[in-house]
């Protein structure tokens, strides 16, 4: 064995391994987000079919809420959940619809509320989408 021998590397091989890793990570990300998207689509379908009397919760910041919100929505920023809803007296078996600007925080809010024991939590996704759904489902 020649310890003094210099090992040369082919630059292409270094990137092939990196490319495979990036593809694997991208595939995993797509898989996870497609599952979340499917859950959100299911929630929207249930909202369209009509809920009894849901509590609509805007999980954006106070500043975002002040710039415009869905009529009747309560502002409970994501950082305060689930405590702020519990403090307000929302029961664990009440229907709760959460929404935000893009849908990311509403998905997180749904997870937090479900973990806290809320049973009927629906991800309304982005505010613009939920507004349309609510308008279409009005009698």
GROMACS elastic network, one bead per residue, 0.5 to 0.9 nm:
[ bonds ]
;  ai    aj funct       b0    kb
    1     4     6  0.88901   500
    1     5     6  0.87304   500
    2     5     6  0.54768   500
    3     6     6  0.81407   500
    9    12     6  0.85109   500
    9    13     6  0.75646   500
    9    14     6  0.79109   500
   10    13     6  0.56242   500
   10    14     6  0.71211   500
   11    14     6  0.54646   500
   11    15     6  0.68909   500
   11    16     6  0.89999   500
   12    15     6  0.54069   500
   12    16     6  0.62253   500
   13    16     6  0.50598   500
   13    17     6  0.65786   500
   13    18     6  0.88084   500
   14    17     6  0.57597   500
   14    18     6  0.66755   500
   14    19     6  0.88635   500
   15    19     6  0.58389   500
   15    20     6  0.84668   500
   16    19     6  0.50278   500
   16    20     6  0.62319   500
   16    21     6  0.86648   500
   17    20     6  0.52316   500
   17    21     6  0.63232   500
   17    22     6  0.87188   500
   18    21     6  0.50941   500
   18    22     6  0.61672   500
   18    23     6  0.86084   500
   19    22     6  0.50955   500
   19    23     6  0.61449   500
   19    24     6  0.85728   500
   20    23     6  0.50866   500
   20    24     6  0.61217   500
   20    25     6  0.86133   500
   21    24     6  0.50769   500
   21    25     6  0.61719   500
   21    26     6  0.85170   500
   22    25     6  0.51334   500
   22    26     6  0.60268   500
   22    27     6  0.85047   500
   23    26     6  0.50227   500
   23    27     6  0.60261   500
   23    28     6  0.85546   500
   24    27     6  0.51116   500
   24    28     6  0.62096   500
   24    29     6  0.86242   500
   25    28     6  0.51061   500
   25    29     6  0.61613   500
   25    30     6  0.86427   500
   26    29     6  0.50475   500
   26    30     6  0.61826   500
   26    31     6  0.85992   500
   27    30     6  0.50996   500
   27    31     6  0.61627   500
   27    32     6  0.86947   500
   28    31     6  0.50547   500
   28    32     6  0.62416   500
   28    33     6  0.86320   500
   29    32     6  0.52058   500
   29    33     6  0.60968   500
   29    34     6  0.84074   500
   30    33     6  0.52179   500
   30    34     6  0.58720   500
   30    35     6  0.85552   500
   31    34     6  0.52719   500
   31    35     6  0.64615   500
   31    36     6  0.89485   500
   32    35     6  0.53144   500
   32    36     6  0.65567   500
   32    37     6  0.87821   500
   33    37     6  0.60062   500
   33    38     6  0.84871   500
   34    38     6  0.60761   500
   34    39     6  0.86091   500
   35    38     6  0.51203   500
   35    39     6  0.63071   500
   35    40     6  0.86977   500
   36    39     6  0.50905   500
   36    40     6  0.61721   500
   36    41     6  0.85763   500
   36   107     6  0.76490   500
   37    40     6  0.50761   500
   37    41     6  0.60951   500
   37    42     6  0.85779   500
   38    41     6  0.50758   500
   38    42     6  0.62093   500
   38    43     6  0.86699   500
   39    42     6  0.50743   500
   39    43     6  0.62533   500
   39    44     6  0.87237   500
   39   123     6  0.81508   500
   40    44     6  0.62087   500
   40    45     6  0.86580   500
   40   103     6  0.87728   500
   40   107     6  0.77542   500
   40   122     6  0.77873   500
   40   123     6  0.56430   500
   40   124     6  0.71086   500
   40   125     6  0.68181   500
   41    44     6  0.50728   500
   41    45     6  0.62728   500
   41    46     6  0.87526   500
   41   123     6  0.85853   500
   41   124     6  0.88368   500
   41   125     6  0.88987   500
   42    45     6  0.51122   500
   42    46     6  0.63936   500
   42    47     6  0.87534   500
   42   122     6  0.88739   500
   42   123     6  0.89381   500
   43    46     6  0.51154   500
   43    47     6  0.62374   500
   43    48     6  0.86428   500
   43    97     6  0.89835   500
   43   121     6  0.85516   500
   43   122     6  0.52719   500
   43   123     6  0.58061   500
   43   124     6  0.69251   500
   44    48     6  0.61119   500
   44    49     6  0.86189   500
   44   122     6  0.75977   500
   44   123     6  0.71954   500
   44   124     6  0.61366   500
   44   125     6  0.81690   500
   44   130     6  0.79138   500
   44   133     6  0.75387   500
   45    48     6  0.50599   500
   45    49     6  0.62746   500
   45    50     6  0.88112   500
   46    49     6  0.50878   500
   46    50     6  0.65516   500
   46    51     6  0.74635   500
   46   122     6  0.81327   500
   47    50     6  0.51728   500
   47    51     6  0.60835   500
   47    97     6  0.83789   500
   47   122     6  0.76194   500
   47   124     6  0.79335   500
   47   130     6  0.89326   500
   47   133     6  0.75353   500
   47   134     6  0.77845   500
   47   137     6  0.80561   500
   48    51     6  0.80992   500
   48   133     6  0.61614   500
   48   134     6  0.71614   500
   48   136     6  0.75852   500
   48   137     6  0.55336   500
   49   137     6  0.72869   500
   50    53     6  0.89124   500
   50   137     6  0.68309   500
   50   138     6  0.87218   500
   51    54     6  0.63128   500
   51    95     6  0.74401   500
   52    95     6  0.76600   500
   53    94     6  0.82915   500
   53    95     6  0.69479   500
   53    96     6  0.88433   500
   54    94     6  0.69473   500
   54    96     6  0.52546   500
   54    97     6  0.64846   500
   55    72     6  0.86162   500
   55    73     6  0.74241   500
   55    74     6  0.77976   500
   55    90     6  0.81668   500
   55    94     6  0.74694   500
   55    95     6  0.61556   500
   55    97     6  0.61625   500
   55    98     6  0.84724   500
   56    70     6  0.83701   500
   56    72     6  0.71208   500
   56    74     6  0.62621   500
   56    75     6  0.88143   500
   56    95     6  0.85970   500
   56    96     6  0.59248   500
   56    98     6  0.60734   500
   56    99     6  0.79063   500
   56   124     6  0.89593   500
   57    72     6  0.88765   500
   57    73     6  0.53477   500
   57    75     6  0.59058   500
   57    76     6  0.64376   500
   57    77     6  0.87676   500
   57    96     6  0.70714   500
   57    97     6  0.59735   500
   57    99     6  0.64265   500
   57   100     6  0.86900   500
   58    61     6  0.84443   500
   58    65     6  0.72097   500
   58    69     6  0.74182   500
   58    70     6  0.80235   500
   58    73     6  0.60816   500
   58    74     6  0.58859   500
   58    76     6  0.60947   500
   58    77     6  0.70204   500
   58    78     6  0.86693   500
   58    97     6  0.85345   500
   58    98     6  0.59499   500
   58    99     6  0.52291   500
   58   100     6  0.58271   500
   58   101     6  0.89762   500
   58   106     6  0.82358   500
   58   127     6  0.83406   500
   59    62     6  0.88487   500
   59    65     6  0.84887   500
   59    74     6  0.85177   500
   59    75     6  0.61558   500
   59    76     6  0.51660   500
   59    79     6  0.84441   500
   59    81     6  0.85503   500
   59    98     6  0.66379   500
   59    99     6  0.61055   500
   59   100     6  0.55366   500
   59   101     6  0.87981   500
   59   105     6  0.68664   500
   59   106     6  0.65686   500
   59   109     6  0.72955   500
   60    63     6  0.80416   500
   60    64     6  0.59493   500
   60    65     6  0.62512   500
   60    75     6  0.72146   500
   60    76     6  0.73082   500
   60    77     6  0.50815   500
   60    78     6  0.67137   500
   60    99     6  0.78825   500
   60   100     6  0.53616   500
   60   101     6  0.70592   500
   60   105     6  0.76164   500
   60   106     6  0.86386   500
   61    64     6  0.52137   500
   61    65     6  0.61806   500
   61    66     6  0.86140   500
   61    75     6  0.78276   500
   61    76     6  0.78512   500
   61    77     6  0.52018   500
   61    78     6  0.78067   500
   61    79     6  0.89143   500
   62    65     6  0.50028   500
   62    66     6  0.60716   500
   62    67     6  0.87186   500
   62    75     6  0.69586   500
   62    76     6  0.81378   500
   62    77     6  0.70406   500
   63    66     6  0.50864   500
   63    67     6  0.64392   500
   64    67     6  0.52300   500
   64    68     6  0.69630   500
   64    69     6  0.81455   500
   64   101     6  0.85812   500
   65    68     6  0.54820   500
   65    69     6  0.55346   500
   65    70     6  0.89895   500
   65    75     6  0.66479   500
   66    69     6  0.72349   500
   69    72     6  0.83165   500
   69    73     6  0.67917   500
   69    74     6  0.88388   500
   69    75     6  0.87214   500
   69   127     6  0.77384   500
   70    73     6  0.54833   500
   70    74     6  0.88229   500
   70   127     6  0.73982   500
   70   130     6  0.85108   500
   70   131     6  0.67163   500
   71    74     6  0.89266   500
   76    79     6  0.82167   500
   76    80     6  0.66055   500
   76    81     6  0.69614   500
   76    82     6  0.87939   500
   76    84     6  0.65606   500
   76    85     6  0.72896   500
   77    80     6  0.57638   500
   77    81     6  0.70033   500
   77    84     6  0.87351   500
   78    81     6  0.54420   500
   78    82     6  0.82089   500
   78   105     6  0.67827   500
   78   106     6  0.80178   500
   78   108     6  0.78539   500
   78   109     6  0.60933   500
   78   112     6  0.89139   500
   79    82     6  0.85615   500
   80    83     6  0.59889   500
   80    84     6  0.57294   500
   80    85     6  0.84710   500
   81    84     6  0.56903   500
   81    85     6  0.67187   500
   81    86     6  0.85232   500
   81   109     6  0.71334   500
   81   112     6  0.70441   500
   81   113     6  0.71941   500
   82    85     6  0.56395   500
   82    86     6  0.64095   500
   82    87     6  0.87535   500
   82   109     6  0.81495   500
   82   112     6  0.66656   500
   82   113     6  0.57272   500
   82   116     6  0.67527   500
   83    86     6  0.51191   500
   83    87     6  0.59739   500
   83    88     6  0.85339   500
   84    87     6  0.50492   500
   84    88     6  0.61875   500
   84    89     6  0.87968   500
   85    88     6  0.50927   500
   85    89     6  0.65022   500
   85    90     6  0.55658   500
   85    91     6  0.84230   500
   86    89     6  0.51715   500
   86    90     6  0.54647   500
   86    91     6  0.70849   500
   86    92     6  0.82257   500
   87    90     6  0.75840   500
   90    93     6  0.84868   500
   90    94     6  0.68684   500
   90    96     6  0.88311   500
   91    94     6  0.54001   500
   91    95     6  0.88043   500
   91   118     6  0.76628   500
   92    95     6  0.84308   500
   92   113     6  0.88944   500
   92   116     6  0.84702   500
   92   117     6  0.61345   500
   92   119     6  0.60744   500
   92   120     6  0.78350   500
   93    96     6  0.89026   500
   93   117     6  0.85573   500
   93   118     6  0.61491   500
   93   119     6  0.54621   500
   93   120     6  0.62738   500
   94   118     6  0.76297   500
   94   119     6  0.74965   500
   94   120     6  0.63115   500
   94   121     6  0.82879   500
   95   118     6  0.85412   500
   95   119     6  0.77825   500
   95   121     6  0.60200   500
   95   122     6  0.76463   500
   96   110     6  0.89767   500
   96   118     6  0.83369   500
   96   119     6  0.88452   500
   96   120     6  0.61749   500
   96   122     6  0.61166   500
   96   123     6  0.85973   500
   97   106     6  0.88362   500
   97   110     6  0.84841   500
   97   120     6  0.84758   500
   97   121     6  0.58942   500
   97   123     6  0.58765   500
   97   124     6  0.58939   500
   98   105     6  0.88083   500
   98   106     6  0.54372   500
   98   107     6  0.81118   500
   98   109     6  0.69311   500
   98   110     6  0.69023   500
   98   121     6  0.74517   500
   98   122     6  0.63480   500
   98   123     6  0.52805   500
   98   124     6  0.55252   500
   98   125     6  0.72848   500
   99   102     6  0.83457   500
   99   103     6  0.65465   500
   99   104     6  0.88703   500
   99   105     6  0.74876   500
   99   107     6  0.81845   500
   99   109     6  0.84656   500
   99   122     6  0.88909   500
   99   123     6  0.63757   500
   99   125     6  0.50171   500
   99   126     6  0.57965   500
   99   127     6  0.58644   500
   99   130     6  0.74341   500
  100   103     6  0.56506   500
  100   104     6  0.74409   500
  100   105     6  0.60779   500
  100   106     6  0.55369   500
  100   124     6  0.81031   500
  100   125     6  0.63896   500
  100   126     6  0.52465   500
  100   127     6  0.56018   500
  101   104     6  0.80089   500
  101   105     6  0.79975   500
  101   106     6  0.85064   500
  101   125     6  0.77423   500
  101   127     6  0.55104   500
  101   128     6  0.77923   500
  102   105     6  0.75060   500
  102   106     6  0.81966   500
  102   125     6  0.66757   500
  102   127     6  0.73852   500
  102   128     6  0.88238   500
  103   106     6  0.52087   500
  103   107     6  0.62356   500
  103   108     6  0.87923   500
  103   123     6  0.79837   500
  103   124     6  0.76152   500
  103   127     6  0.79643   500
  104   107     6  0.53372   500
  104   108     6  0.65112   500
  104   109     6  0.87341   500
  104   125     6  0.74775   500
  104   126     6  0.82109   500
  105   109     6  0.59792   500
  105   110     6  0.85490   500
  105   125     6  0.83984   500
  106   110     6  0.61137   500
  106   111     6  0.86459   500
  106   122     6  0.89609   500
  106   123     6  0.59056   500
  106   124     6  0.71246   500
  106   125     6  0.58819   500
  106   126     6  0.78278   500
  107   110     6  0.51813   500
  107   111     6  0.64462   500
  107   112     6  0.88162   500
  107   122     6  0.89981   500
  107   123     6  0.60649   500
  107   124     6  0.86233   500
  107   125     6  0.72114   500
  108   111     6  0.51671   500
  108   112     6  0.62633   500
  108   113     6  0.86753   500
  109   112     6  0.50667   500
  109   113     6  0.60734   500
  109   114     6  0.84775   500
  109   123     6  0.81988   500
  110   113     6  0.52231   500
  110   114     6  0.60601   500
  110   115     6  0.85273   500
  110   118     6  0.89383   500
  110   121     6  0.60455   500
  110   122     6  0.68138   500
  110   123     6  0.61926   500
  111   114     6  0.52090   500
  111   115     6  0.61371   500
  111   116     6  0.86279   500
  111   121     6  0.87610   500
  112   115     6  0.51618   500
  112   116     6  0.62489   500
  112   117     6  0.88866   500
  112   118     6  0.89151   500
  113   117     6  0.64568   500
  113   118     6  0.54034   500
  113   119     6  0.82380   500
  113   121     6  0.71873   500
  114   117     6  0.51847   500
  114   119     6  0.62622   500
  114   120     6  0.80621   500
  114   121     6  0.69107   500
  115   118     6  0.73215   500
  118   121     6  0.65732   500
  122   125     6  0.89116   500
  123   126     6  0.89845   500
  124   127     6  0.74461   500
  124   129     6  0.75086   500
  124   130     6  0.54241   500
  124   133     6  0.88026   500
  125   128     6  0.85065   500
  125   129     6  0.67856   500
  125   130     6  0.66081   500
  126   129     6  0.53876   500
  126   130     6  0.63535   500
  126   131     6  0.87048   500
  127   130     6  0.51636   500
  127   131     6  0.60507   500
  127   132     6  0.86972   500
  128   131     6  0.52107   500
  128   132     6  0.64793   500
  128   133     6  0.88333   500
  129   132     6  0.53061   500
  129   133     6  0.63275   500
  129   134     6  0.87312   500
  130   134     6  0.60265   500
  130   135     6  0.84551   500
  131   134     6  0.52389   500
  131   135     6  0.61275   500
  131   136     6  0.86294   500
  132   135     6  0.51267   500
  132   136     6  0.61574   500
  132   137     6  0.86146   500
  133   136     6  0.51830   500
  133   137     6  0.61610   500
  133   138     6  0.87575   500
  134   137     6  0.51456   500
  134   138     6  0.62601   500
  135   138     6  0.54572   500
  135   139     6  0.89233   500
  136   139     6  0.82401   500
